[in-house]
Amino acid sequence: MRKFILASVCMALAACADGFTTFPVTKEAQQALTENVTIVRLDATNIASFSRPALGPQHTNLRASTNWEYKVGTGDILSIIVFEQPELTLASGPVPSAAQSGFMVQADGALFFPYIGQVQARGRVIQDIRSDIAKRLAEFFPDPQVEVRILQFNSQSVSVAGEVKQPNRQALNTVALTLLEAVSAAGGMTETADPSRITLQRGGKVYPVDLKAFLEHGYALNNPVMHDGDIITVPRREIEEAYLLGEVVRPATVDLSLEPVTLTQALTRQGGVDGIRADARGVFVFRSVGAQMMVFQLETASPVGLLLGTRFVLSAGDVVYVTRSPLQRWNDTISRLLPTVQATAAANSIGN
């Protein structure tokens, strides 16, 4: 689809290469043009008004987690040892497994321990469980020394999906797991991933998280600690392109999805304007703004124009066109170009 669109624009532009004209930047001169078209000559006084600023790093609105404390849940297996009381330790075989030597938290959130019976474990930290068991065992043993550890972490996890190399489910444990660590444990992001638009689903809500802002700008809140049930989704990078056509050394599409690209950058990366055939006064940017078509003209014949171009950030769908020398008949050119450019913008909108 995009190749067809680009070819259509090229054909329309190729048909516009005759005659001389001046640029219709006055209201009277624009009256002969198609309706809903505005021509703007860019200069130092107005370029900031029309250049769309690049979207910078974004702070997440996810509430920060300052501390992480693992709370025991259903399915966890605990090791409970009472020193000098080996008969209270479950073990069988020369090398017992975790299930054989441990106590599993049952569906009701409790486990059974000799002498004292049911011990509520779900939702409690290890220190609380240890204190509870020691206090209750004191009725049967003098000053019992109790150690409680988690042998298997089975109750809490997070899921990582989308543009990662190994989508998976990861168990949480006593060590805090951050967003970056979870993505890394899923094999890292693919080449087509967009780290700036990661989503984190928690408690029935979806939060956007710009992980790129943490990696490149140190936004600490954008690398949150994971909670049980979190779902991390790494999206595919959206295709955002502008089209560079006309009398340039290498006409091409311009990828805008990785970084902001200015008009001057786009021209120089493709070899600049054709020194023999191009008219540096005729660098135009077509931009669809709703039902309105904006056509910007920038003169790059002098270093001042190129400097101004470094302040004009391209937007997805922009068509940059460099005219041939001598200047084409502009009213004819724009009349032929506009239907194609407008169709391109409509097709891009449907495609996205």
C-alpha positions in Angstrom: 0.0 0.0 0.0 2.7 2.5 1.0 4.7 1.7 -2.2 1.6 2.4 -4.3 1.0 5.7 -2.5 4.6 6.8 -3.0 4.4 5.8 -6.7 1.2 7.8 -7.1 2.7 10.9 -5.6 5.8 10.6 -7.8 3.6 10.3 -10.9 1.7 13.4 -9.9 4.9 15.4 -9.3 6.5 14.3 -12.5 3.6 15.8 -14.4 4.3 19.2 -13.0 7.5 20.5 -14.7 6.7 23.3 -17.0 6.8 27.1 -17.1 7.6 29.9 -14.7 5.8 31.5 -11.8 6.0 33.4 -8.5 4.8 31.9 -5.2 1.2 32.7 -4.4 1.7 33.7 -0.7 -0.7 36.6 -0.8 -4.4 36.2 -0.2 -5.2 37.5 -3.8 -2.8 35.1 -5.4 -4.2 32.1 -3.5 -7.8 32.7 -4.6 -7.2 30.7 -7.8 -6.1 27.7 -5.8 -8.2 24.8 -4.5 -10.4 25.6 -1.4 -9.1 24.7 2.0 -5.5 25.3 1.0 -3.1 27.6 2.9 0.3 28.6 1.5 2.9 29.7 4.1 6.3 31.0 3.4 8.5 29.9 6.3 10.8 32.5 7.9 12.3 33.2 11.3 9.2 34.9 12.6 6.7 32.1 12.0 8.5 28.8 11.7 8.1 28.0 15.4 4.3 28.2 15.0 4.2 25.5 12.3 6.9 23.1 13.4 5.3 20.4 15.5 7.5 19.9 18.5 8.9 16.4 19.0 7.2 14.3 21.7 9.6 14.2 24.5 10.0 11.7 27.3 6.8 11.2 29.3 6.3 10.6 33.0 4.1 7.6 33.9 1.0 8.2 36.1 1.5 4.8 37.7 1.7 5.2 41.5 5.3 4.6 42.7 6.2 1.6 44.8 8.7 2.6 47.4 9.2 -0.8 49.2 8.8 -4.4 48.2 7.9 -7.1 50.7 6.9 -10.6 49.5 3.8 -11.9 51.2 3.2 -15.6 51.2 0.3 -16.9 49.1 -1.6 -20.1 48.1 0.7 -22.7 46.6 4.0 -21.5 48.1 6.0 -24.1 49.9 7.7 -23.2 53.1 10.6 -24.7 55.0 10.0 -24.6 58.7 12.8 -25.8 61.0 12.7 -25.9 64.8 16.2 -26.3 66.0 16.9 -29.3 68.3 13.5 -30.7 67.3 14.2 -32.7 64.1 10.9 -34.7 64.4 9.1 -31.5 63.4 10.8 -31.3 60.0 9.1 -33.1 57.2 11.6 -35.1 55.2 11.8 -38.4 53.3 14.5 -40.0 51.2 18.2 -39.2 51.0 17.6 -35.9 49.1 14.0 -34.8 49.7 12.3 -32.5 47.3 10.8 -29.2 48.2 7.3 -30.7 48.3 8.6 -33.5 50.6 10.5 -31.4 53.0 8.2 -28.3 53.0 4.8 -27.2 54.0 2.5 -26.1 51.2 0.1 -23.2 51.8 -3.4 -24.7 51.0 -6.3 -23.1 49.3 -7.7 -21.7 52.6 -4.4 -19.8 53.1 -3.2 -22.0 56.0 -0.7 -24.8 56.6 -0.7 -27.6 59.2 2.2 -27.8 61.6 2.7 -30.4 64.3 1.5 -29.6 67.9 0.0 -26.3 67.0 -2.3 -27.2 64.1 -3.4 -24.7 61.5 -1.1 -21.7 60.9 -2.5 -18.9 58.7 0.2 -18.0 56.2 -1.5 -16.3 53.2 -1.0 -12.5 53.1 1.7 -12.6 55.7 5.5 -12.0 55.5 8.0 -14.6 56.7 8.8 -12.8 59.9 5.2 -12.8 61.0 4.8 -16.5 60.3 8.0 -17.3 62.2 6.9 -15.2 65.3 3.5 -16.9 65.3 4.9 -20.4 65.2 7.5 -19.7 67.8 5.0 -18.2 70.2 2.6 -21.1 69.9 5.3 -23.8 70.1 6.5 -22.2 73.4 3.6 -24.0 75.1 5.3 -27.3 74.3 9.0 -26.5 74.1 11.1 -24.1 76.1 12.3 -21.1 74.0 11.9 -22.7 70.6 14.2 -21.4 67.9 12.3 -21.3 64.5 13.5 -20.7 61.0 11.1 -20.2 58.1 12.1 -19.9 54.5 10.3 -20.1 51.2 11.4 -23.1 49.1 9.2 -22.5 46.1 7.5 -19.2 45.0 4.3 -20.4 43.3 1.6 -17.9 44.3 2.6 -14.6 42.5 3.7 -13.8 39.0 3.8 -11.3 36.2 3.3 -11.8 32.5 5.3 -10.2 29.7 3.8 -10.2 26.1 4.2 -8.4 22.8 7.4 -7.4 21.1 9.8 -9.4 23.3 11.9 -12.3 22.2 10.5 -14.8 24.7 7.1 -13.9 26.1 6.7 -15.6 29.4 5.3 -15.7 32.9 7.7 -14.8 35.7 7.4 -15.8 39.4 7.9 -13.0 41.9 10.1 -13.7 45.0 11.6 -11.8 47.9 13.8 -9.7 45.6 11.9 -6.8 43.9 11.4 -7.2 40.1 11.4 -4.0 38.1 9.8 -3.5 34.7 13.2 -3.4 32.9 14.3 -6.6 34.6 11.0 -8.3 33.6 11.5 -7.3 30.0 15.1 -8.5 30.1 14.1 -11.8 31.5 11.7 -12.2 28.6 14.7 -12.1 26.2 14.7 -8.3 25.7 12.8 -6.3 23.2 12.7 -7.1 19.5 14.0 -4.7 16.8 10.5 -3.6 16.0 9.5 -2.9 19.6 8.6 0.6 20.9 9.9 1.0 24.5 8.2 4.4 24.8 4.7 3.0 24.6 4.8 0.0 26.9 1.6 -0.6 28.8 1.2 -2.1 32.3 -2.1 -3.6 33.3 -2.7 -3.6 37.1 -5.8 -3.8 39.1 -8.1 -3.5 36.1 -6.4 -0.4 34.8 -3.9 0.1 32.0 -1.1 2.5 32.5 1.2 3.8 29.7 4.9 3.6 30.7 7.7 5.2 28.7 10.6 2.9 29.5 12.7 4.8 27.0 12.5 7.8 29.2 14.1 5.7 32.0 16.8 4.3 29.8 17.8 7.6 28.2 16.8 10.3 30.7 16.8 8.5 34.0 13.1 8.9 34.8 13.2 6.5 37.8 9.4 6.3 38.2 9.2 4.8 34.7 10.9 1.6 35.9 8.4 0.6 38.5 8.5 -2.5 40.8 6.2 -5.3 39.6 3.2 -6.5 41.6 1.4 -9.8 41.5 -0.9 -10.1 38.4 0.8 -7.3 36.4 0.6 -7.8 32.6 3.4 -6.0 30.6 2.8 -5.5 26.9 5.5 -4.2 24.7 3.9 -2.8 21.5 5.2 -2.9 17.9 6.7 0.4 16.7 4.2 2.3 14.6 5.2 3.1 11.1 5.6 6.9 10.8 6.9 8.2 7.5 7.3 11.3 5.5 8.0 11.4 1.8 11.0 13.2 0.2 10.5 13.7 -3.5 11.4 15.9 -6.4 14.8 17.2 -7.3 16.8 15.6 -4.5 19.8 13.3 -5.0 18.0 10.2 -3.5 14.2 10.5 -3.2 13.0 8.2 -0.4 10.7 7.7 2.5 11.9 9.2 5.8 11.4 7.1 9.0 10.1 9.3 11.8 9.4 6.5 14.3 12.9 6.2 15.8 13.7 9.9 16.4 12.5 13.4 15.4 13.7 14.4 11.9 13.8 18.0 10.8 13.4 19.2 7.2 17.2 20.0 6.9 18.1 16.5 8.2 15.7 14.8 5.8 17.3 16.6 2.8 20.9 16.2 3.8 20.5 12.5 4.7 19.4 11.9 1.2 22.3 13.8 -0.4 20.6 17.2 -0.4 18.9 18.9 -3.3 20.2 18.2 -6.8 22.8 21.0 -7.4 22.1 21.2 -11.2 18.4 20.6 -11.6 16.8 21.8 -8.3 15.7 25.3 -7.5 16.6 25.8 -3.8 13.9 28.4 -3.5 11.2 25.7 -4.1 11.4 23.4 -1.2 7.8 22.6 -0.2 6.2 20.6 2.6 2.6 19.4 2.1 0.8 18.7 5.4 -2.8 17.6 5.9 -4.4 19.1 9.0 -8.0 17.7 9.1 -9.8 19.1 6.1 -7.2 21.8 5.6 -4.1 21.4 3.4 -1.1 23.4 4.6 1.7 24.0 2.1 4.9 25.4 3.5 7.7 26.9 1.4 11.3 27.3 2.5 14.1 28.8 0.6 17.3 26.9 1.1 19.5 28.7 -1.4 21.4 30.3 1.5 22.7 28.9 4.8 20.0 30.9 6.6 17.3 28.7 5.0 19.0 25.5 5.9 19.4 26.8 9.5 15.7 27.5 9.6 15.0 24.0 8.3 16.7 22.6 11.4 13.8 24.1 13.4 11.0 22.5 11.3 10.2 19.0 12.6 8.5 16.8 10.1 5.3 15.0 10.9 4.0 11.6 9.7 2.4 11.9 6.3 4.3 15.0 5.3 5.3 15.2 1.6 8.5 17.2 1.0 8.9 18.2 -2.6 11.8 20.1 -4.2 11.0 21.9 -7.5 13.0 21.9 -10.7 14.9 25.0 -12.0 13.4 27.1 -13.6 10.4 27.2 -11.2 7.4 25.3 -12.3 4.1 27.0 -12.9 3.0 26.9 -9.3 -0.7 27.2 -9.6 -0.8 24.3 -12.0 1.6 22.3 -9.8 -0.5 22.6 -6.7 -3.7 22.0 -8.5 -2.3 18.7 -9.7 -0.6 17.7 -6.5 -3.3 18.4 -4.0 -5.7 15.6 -4.9 -2.9 13.0 -4.8 -1.5 14.3 -1.5 -5.0 14.4 0.1 -5.6 10.8 -1.1 -2.3 9.8 0.4 -3.2 11.4 3.8 -6.6 9.6 3.7 -5.0 6.2 2.8 -2.4 6.7 5.6 -5.2 7.4 8.1 -7.1 4.3 7.1 -3.9 2.2 7.2 -3.2 3.4 10.8 
